[in-house]
Amino acid sequence: MSFVLEKNVDIKERFDSIPSRFQTKTEHVSYLKNGIRVAFPSMKPAQNQTNTSKQNAVKLENEKLLTDVNIFPNPITDKLNVSYNVRKNTSVSIKVMDVLGNEVITLMSQRVEAGEQKNTFQIGSKLSSGFYFVRMIVGTESVIKRILIL
């Protein structure tokens, strides 16, 4: 919820002591550490404003190039299946990284059509047993998933 200052509010600094029965409705008094009284204008909720943070979140979700990334089976023995959805024609790069972030294998680096994509890669003896990360780069977006090679 956001607030705006009311129009035509008279802001007066008050350094003298005024009994509370004489304070106006448009002022709220605050006492600072040094004992000085400060009058603040009253605040009211802004009118005709929608919750833009929810709209922006939905808008950002709709603008993502890469969605629905699935890597299966996990743990992996010989084949790695990757399914994902791209919103428009773009270049896709799928790389396997070790736990230190070093690139081990580039599985794919090519331009793909918009829509759901499914790829299968033969891992076989290319990777030793352990944890790895699959990094998918689509345009400026990047998704990282952890995998286990048996």
Phi and psi in degrees as GROMACS dihedral restraints (atoms count N, CA, C in turn):
[ dihedral_restraints ]
;  ai    aj    ak    al  type     phi  dphi    fc
    3     4     5     6     1  -108.8    20    10
    4     5     6     7     1   160.8    20    10
    6     7     8     9     1  -129.1    20    10
    7     8     9    10     1   150.2    20    10
    9    10    11    12     1  -130.1    20    10
   10    11    12    13     1   155.6    20    10
   12    13    14    15     1   -72.2    20    10
   13    14    15    16     1   139.9    20    10
   15    16    17    18     1   -69.1    20    10
   16    17    18    19     1   147.7    20    10
   18    19    20    21     1   -75.9    20    10
   19    20    21    22     1   152.8    20    10
   21    22    23    24     1    59.5    20    10
   22    23    24    25     1    39.1    20    10
   24    25    26    27     1   -96.0    20    10
   25    26    27    28     1   130.2    20    10
   27    28    29    30     1   -90.6    20    10
   28    29    30    31     1   112.5    20    10
   30    31    32    33     1   -96.4    20    10
   31    32    33    34     1   122.0    20    10
   33    34    35    36     1  -128.3    20    10
   34    35    36    37     1   133.8    20    10
   36    37    38    39     1   -82.1    20    10
   37    38    39    40     1   133.3    20    10
   39    40    41    42     1  -119.9    20    10
   40    41    42    43     1   117.2    20    10
   42    43    44    45     1  -106.5    20    10
   43    44    45    46     1   -10.2    20    10
   45    46    47    48     1   -98.3    20    10
   46    47    48    49     1   167.8    20    10
   48    49    50    51     1   -89.6    20    10
   49    50    51    52     1   119.5    20    10
   51    52    53    54     1  -115.4    20    10
   52    53    54    55     1   129.1    20    10
   54    55    56    57     1   -59.6    20    10
   55    56    57    58     1   148.4    20    10
   57    58    59    60     1   -63.2    20    10
   58    59    60    61     1   -24.3    20    10
   60    61    62    63     1   -71.0    20    10
   61    62    63    64     1   -13.4    20    10
   63    64    65    66     1  -100.3    20    10
   64    65    66    67     1    -2.7    20    10
   66    67    68    69     1   -71.9    20    10
   67    68    69    70     1   144.6    20    10
   69    70    71    72     1   -84.6    20    10
   70    71    72    73     1   164.8    20    10
   72    73    74    75     1   -69.9    20    10
   73    74    75    76     1   -23.2    20    10
   75    76    77    78     1   -85.8    20    10
   76    77    78    79     1     0.3    20    10
   78    79    80    81     1  -118.5    20    10
   79    80    81    82     1   141.7    20    10
   81    82    83    84     1  -124.0    20    10
   82    83    84    85     1   128.4    20    10
   84    85    86    87     1   -96.3    20    10
   85    86    87    88     1   137.8    20    10
   87    88    89    90     1  -126.3    20    10
   88    89    90    91     1   137.0    20    10
   90    91    92    93     1  -102.1    20    10
   91    92    93    94     1   123.7    20    10
   93    94    95    96     1   -83.5    20    10
   94    95    96    97     1   173.1    20    10
   96    97    98    99     1   -57.9    20    10
   97    98    99   100     1   -36.0    20    10
   99   100   101   102     1   -82.5    20    10
  100   101   102   103     1     3.8    20    10
  102   103   104   105     1    89.0    20    10
  103   104   105   106     1     1.9    20    10
  105   106   107   108     1   -76.6    20    10
  106   107   108   109     1   134.4    20    10
  108   109   110   111     1   -89.2    20    10
  109   110   111   112     1   134.2    20    10
  111   112   113   114     1  -126.5    20    10
  112   113   114   115     1   131.5    20    10
  114   115   116   117     1   -96.6    20    10
  115   116   117   118     1   128.6    20    10
  117   118   119   120     1  -110.9    20    10
  118   119   120   121     1   143.5    20    10
  120   121   122   123     1   -69.9    20    10
  121   122   123   124     1   152.7    20    10
  123   124   125   126     1   -73.4    20    10
  124   125   126   127     1   154.3    20    10
  126   127   128   129     1  -114.5    20    10
  127   128   129   130     1   146.0    20    10
  129   130   131   132     1  -133.7    20    10
  130   131   132   133     1   153.1    20    10
  132   133   134   135     1   -61.3    20    10
  133   134   135   136     1   143.0    20    10
  135   136   137   138     1   -70.1    20    10
  136   137   138   139     1   143.0    20    10
  138   139   140   141     1   -96.6    20    10
  139   140   141   142     1   151.6    20    10
  141   142   143   144     1    59.4    20    10
  142   143   144   145     1    34.3    20    10
  144   145   146   147     1  -117.0    20    10
  145   146   147   148     1   134.1    20    10
  147   148   149   150     1   -96.6    20    10
  148   149   150   151     1   165.1    20    10
  150   151   152   153     1   -76.4    20    10
  151   152   153   154     1    96.7    20    10
  153   154   155   156     1   -75.6    20    10
  154   155   156   157     1   -22.8    20    10
  156   157   158   159     1   -66.1    20    10
  157   158   159   160     1   -38.5    20    10
  159   160   161   162     1   -68.5    20    10
  160   161   162   163     1   -40.0    20    10
  162   163   164   165     1   -64.6    20    10
  163   164   165   166     1   -40.4    20    10
  165   166   167   168     1   -65.9    20    10
  166   167   168   169     1   -38.2    20    10
  168   169   170   171     1   -64.1    20    10
  169   170   171   172     1   -42.7    20    10
  171   172   173   174     1   -66.6    20    10
  172   173   174   175     1   -41.0    20    10
  174   175   176   177     1   -62.9    20    10
  175   176   177   178     1   -43.3    20    10
  177   178   179   180     1   -64.8    20    10
  178   179   180   181     1   -37.9    20    10
  180   181   182   183     1   -63.7    20    10
  181   182   183   184     1   -38.1    20    10
  183   184   185   186     1   -73.9    20    10
  184   185   186   187     1   -23.2    20    10
  186   187   188   189     1   -89.5    20    10
  187   188   189   190     1    -5.1    20    10
  189   190   191   192     1   -64.4    20    10
  190   191   192   193     1   135.7    20    10
  192   193   194   195     1   -77.5    20    10
  193   194   195   196     1   -36.1    20    10
  195   196   197   198     1  -115.4    20    10
  196   197   198   199     1   123.7    20    10
  198   199   200   201     1  -139.0    20    10
  199   200   201   202     1   166.8    20    10
  201   202   203   204     1    52.8    20    10
  202   203   204   205     1    52.1    20    10
  204   205   206   207     1   -82.4    20    10
  205   206   207   208     1   122.8    20    10
  207   208   209   210     1  -130.3    20    10
  208   209   210   211     1   133.8    20    10
  210   211   212   213     1  -122.1    20    10
  211   212   213   214     1   123.6    20    10
  213   214   215   216     1  -148.6    20    10
  214   215   216   217     1   159.2    20    10
  216   217   218   219     1   -71.4    20    10
  217   218   219   220     1   158.5    20    10
  219   220   221   222     1  -137.9    20    10
  220   221   222   223     1   108.8    20    10
  222   223   224   225     1   -77.6    20    10
  223   224   225   226     1   157.7    20    10
  225   226   227   228     1  -106.4    20    10
  226   227   228   229     1   137.4    20    10
  228   229   230   231     1  -107.4    20    10
  229   230   231   232     1   -53.2    20    10
  231   232   233   234     1  -133.8    20    10
  232   233   234   235     1   -31.0    20    10
  234   235   236   237     1  -118.7    20    10
  235   236   237   238     1   143.7    20    10
  237   238   239   240     1  -118.9    20    10
  238   239   240   241     1   119.6    20    10
  240   241   242   243     1  -104.4    20    10
  241   242   243   244     1   131.7    20    10
  243   244   245   246     1  -126.6    20    10
  244   245   246   247     1   126.2    20    10
  246   247   248   249     1  -124.3    20    10
  247   248   249   250     1   142.1    20    10
  249   250   251   252     1  -160.5    20    10
  250   251   252   253     1   169.1    20    10
  252   253   254   255     1  -127.9    20    10
  253   254   255   256     1   128.0    20    10
  255   256   257   258     1  -112.2    20    10
  256   257   258   259     1   142.6    20    10
  258   259   260   261     1   -80.0    20    10
  259   260   261   262     1   -30.6    20    10
  261   262   263   264     1  -147.2    20    10
  262   263   264   265     1   167.4    20    10
  264   265   266   267     1   -60.7    20    10
  265   266   267   268     1   123.7    20    10
  267   268   269   270     1  -159.7    20    10
  268   269   270   271     1   169.7    20    10
  270   271   272   273     1   -87.1    20    10
  271   272   273   274     1   140.6    20    10
  273   274   275   276     1  -124.0    20    10
  274   275   276   277     1   135.7    20    10
  276   277   278   279     1  -125.7    20    10
  277   278   279   280     1   127.3    20    10
  279   280   281   282     1  -120.5    20    10
  280   281   282   283     1   118.8    20    10
  282   283   284   285     1  -127.7    20    10
  283   284   285   286     1   150.5    20    10
  285   286   287   288     1  -104.9    20    10
  286   287   288   289     1   127.9    20    10
  288   289   290   291     1  -116.7    20    10
  289   290   291   292     1   147.8    20    10
  291   292   293   294     1   -82.2    20    10
  292   293   294   295     1   179.2    20    10
  294   295   296   297     1   -67.3    20    10
  295   296   297   298     1   -16.5    20    10
  297   298   299   300     1   -89.3    20    10
  298   299   300   301     1    -4.7    20    10
  300   301   302   303     1    92.2    20    10
  301   302   303   304     1     7.0    20    10
  303   304   305   306     1   -80.8    20    10
  304   305   306   307     1   137.8    20    10
  306   307   308   309     1   -72.2    20    10
  307   308   309   310     1   126.1    20    10
  309   310   311   312     1   -99.8    20    10
  310   311   312   313     1   -49.6    20    10
  312   313   314   315     1  -142.5    20    10
  313   314   315   316     1   141.0    20    10
  315   316   317   318     1   -99.8    20    10
  316   317   318   319     1   111.1    20    10
  318   319   320   321     1   -79.6    20    10
  319   320   321   322     1   -35.9    20    10
  321   322   323   324     1  -157.5    20    10
  322   323   324   325     1   142.2    20    10
  324   325   326   327     1  -152.8    20    10
  325   326   327   328     1    92.5    20    10
  327   328   329   330     1  -158.1    20    10
  328   329   330   331     1   169.5    20    10
  330   331   332   333     1   -86.0    20    10
  331   332   333   334     1   136.8    20    10
  333   334   335   336     1  -125.7    20    10
  334   335   336   337     1   158.5    20    10
  336   337   338   339     1   -79.0    20    10
  337   338   339   340     1   160.6    20    10
  339   340   341   342     1   -68.0    20    10
  340   341   342   343     1   147.6    20    10
  342   343   344   345     1   119.9    20    10
  343   344   345   346     1  -169.7    20    10
  345   346   347   348     1   -77.0    20    10
  346   347   348   349     1   133.9    20    10
  348   349   350   351     1  -122.5    20    10
  349   350   351   352     1   141.5    20    10
  351   352   353   354     1  -133.8    20    10
  352   353   354   355     1   128.1    20    10
  354   355   356   357     1  -130.8    20    10
  355   356   357   358     1   145.3    20    10
  357   358   359   360     1  -123.4    20    10
  358   359   360   361     1   131.3    20    10
  360   361   362   363     1  -122.8    20    10
  361   362   363   364     1   135.6    20    10
  363   364   365   366     1   -83.8    20    10
  364   365   366   367     1   115.8    20    10
  366   367   368   369     1   -90.6    20    10
  367   368   369   370     1   -46.9    20    10
  369   370   371   372     1    46.8    20    10
  370   371   372   373     1  -121.4    20    10
  372   373   374   375     1  -100.3    20    10
  373   374   375   376     1    15.3    20    10
  375   376   377   378     1   -69.3    20    10
  376   377   378   379     1   -29.7    20    10
  378   379   380   381     1  -123.9    20    10
  379   380   381   382     1   140.5    20    10
  381   382   383   384     1   -80.2    20    10
  382   383   384   385     1   166.0    20    10
  384   385   386   387     1   -61.9    20    10
  385   386   387   388     1   144.0    20    10
  387   388   389   390     1   145.5    20    10
  388   389   390   391     1  -175.9    20    10
  390   391   392   393     1   -89.7    20    10
  391   392   393   394     1   139.7    20    10
  393   394   395   396     1  -139.4    20    10
  394   395   396   397     1   171.1    20    10
  396   397   398   399     1  -124.2    20    10
  397   398   399   400     1   136.0    20    10
  399   400   401   402     1  -100.0    20    10
  400   401   402   403     1   122.1    20    10
  402   403   404   405     1  -112.0    20    10
  403   404   405   406     1   121.3    20    10
  405   406   407   408     1  -107.4    20    10
  406   407   408   409     1   126.2    20    10
  408   409   410   411     1  -117.6    20    10
  409   410   411   412     1   120.6    20    10
  411   412   413   414     1  -127.7    20    10
  412   413   414   415     1   110.4    20    10
  414   415   416   417     1    62.8    20    10
  415   416   417   418     1  -120.9    20    10
  417   418   419   420     1   -99.9    20    10
  418   419   420   421     1     1.1    20    10
  420   421   422   423     1   -96.0    20    10
  421   422   423   424     1   149.8    20    10
  423   424   425   426     1  -138.8    20    10
  424   425   426   427     1   135.7    20    10
  426   427   428   429     1  -126.4    20    10
  427   428   429   430     1   133.4    20    10
  429   430   431   432     1  -121.7    20    10
  430   431   432   433     1   129.9    20    10
  432   433   434   435     1  -125.8    20    10
  433   434   435   436     1   142.3    20    10
  435   436   437   438     1   -89.8    20    10
  436   437   438   439     1   139.6    20    10
  438   439   440   441     1  -132.6    20    10
  439   440   441   442     1   160.5    20    10
  441   442   443   444     1  -122.9    20    10
  442   443   444   445     1   125.5    20    10
  444   445   446   447     1  -100.4    20    10
  445   446   447   448     1   126.4    20    10
